[in-house]
């Protein structure tokens, strides 16, 4: 039960929940795009992603100066169910829709590619 509790604890913050939903919907995404989507500074998003990573919910890879995050592979039935719920149940939430719109705008601006 400790792993399950850690998973839910990692998602207990609204910012981390929003990040997990975006990663579930979009897949691998750069920190700078996630920061633009949530309209928060990169350092704050990185800190929250670090917590999600410690909880085993996300994985990261570096490409040059950029960090890209994605949801971890499902290890249990609970994780699969949770990932499906993040992707399907919260997609229409007004906050998630706003985040998705900002994320699309960020990709059009290709902020990560400019730095």
NUKE-382569 format. One line per field, with one value per residue (C-alpha): residue number from 1; residue in one letter; x, y, z. Coordinates in steps of 0.001 Angstrom, whole numbers. Example, Ala and Ser with C-alpha at 12.3 -4.5 7.8 and 13.67 -1.06 7.14 Angstrom:
// NUKE-382569
nr: c(1:2)
rest: c(a:s)
px: c(12300:13670)
py: c(-4500:-1060)
pz: c(7800:7140)
// end
This chain:
// NUKE-382569
nr: c(1:2:3:4:5:6:7:8:9:10:11:12:13:14:15:16:17:18:19:20:21:22:23:24:25:26:27:28:29:30:31:32:33:34:35:36:37:38:39:40:41:42:43:44:45:46:47:48:49:50:51:52:53:54:55:56:57:58:59:60:61:62:63:64:65:66:67:68:69:70:71:72:73:74:75:76:77:78:79:80:81:82:83:84:85:86:87:88:89:90:91:92:93:94:95:96:97:98:99:100:101:102:103:104:105:106:107:108:109:110:111:112:113:114:115)
rest: c(x:x:x:x:x:x:x:x:x:x:x:x:x:x:x:x:x:x:x:x:x:x:x:x:x:x:x:x:x:x:x:x:x:x:x:x:x:x:x:x:x:x:x:x:x:x:x:x:x:x:x:x:x:x:x:x:x:x:x:x:x:x:x:x:x:x:x:x:x:x:x:x:x:x:x:x:x:x:x:x:x:x:x:x:x:x:x:x:x:x:x:x:x:x:x:x:x:x:x:x:x:x:x:x:x:x:x:x:x:x:x:x:x:x:x)
px: c(0:2972:3533:-137:-203:2925:1248:-1845:252:2200:-1099:-2592:-1389:-3495:-406:924:-2491:-2708:782:-113:-3292:-1400:1240:-1476:-3196:-166:2617:6218:6496:9270:9333:9190:5963:4448:5387:3689:621:198:1346:3969:7757:9975:11553:8165:7113:10479:10065:6583:7806:10592:7989:6010:9227:10042:6562:7219:4556:6773:10067:12453:15028:17444:17863:20548:19595:15975:14216:11308:8804:6251:4113:5921:4985:2159:3599:302:-3373:-3933:-1439:-3045:-6486:-5180:-3442:-6629:-8652:-6233:-6470:-10207:-12008:-10363:-9945:-13082:-12362:-12306:-8849:-7434:-8953:-7297:-4002:-4308:-5001:-1926:100:-953:-20:3349:4071:3239:5781:8303:9779:12095:13578:14522:16748)
py: c(0:2356:2653:3342:5979:7637:7733:9486:11786:12892:13773:15543:18979:20720:21723:18170:16801:19257:18224:14539:15120:17031:14296:11637:13465:14733:12306:13397:17167:19660:21496:24865:23888:22585:25846:27816:25574:26161:29794:29187:29647:26779:26320:25775:23228:21458:21189:19660:17283:16215:15263:13325:11615:10685:9235:7051:8725:10346:9663:12198:12356:15108:16431:19078:21696:20543:18018:16095:14317:11590:9355:6235:2905:1163:-1173:-2173:-2360:651:2739:1706:2613:5911:6829:6034:8159:11090:10871:10313:11593:14991:16010:18149:19914:23703:24118:21285:22800:26137:24344:22505:25748:27392:24280:24452:28138:27330:24704:27163:29534:26678:28340:25395:25486:29170:28869)
pz: c(0:402:-3365:-3994:-1265:-2745:-6146:-4810:-2620:-5705:-7423:-4398:-5537:-8242:-10245:-10287:-11203:-14123:-15280:-15097:-17108:-19809:-20028:-20208:-23051:-24930:-24125:-23818:-23428:-22712:-19391:-21134:-22917:-19685:-17953:-20720:-20545:-16807:-17039:-14354:-14283:-15477:-12034:-10375:-13005:-12717:-8948:-9316:-12023:-9671:-7077:-9687:-10731:-7117:-6822:-9861:-11970:-14613:-16360:-17847:-20598:-21496:-25010:-25078:-22514:-22296:-20126:-21564:-19339:-19932:-17771:-16613:-18112:-16289:-13658:-12051:-12904:-10654:-12650:-15940:-14621:-13257:-16526:-18458:-16052:-16337:-20118:-20435:-17347:-16929:-20585:-20579:-17281:-17922:-16374:-18491:-21629:-20849:-20221:-23538:-25395:-23866:-24682:-28331:-28406:-26841:-29483:-32250:-30705:-30276:-27198:-26471:-29962:-29650:-26585)
// end
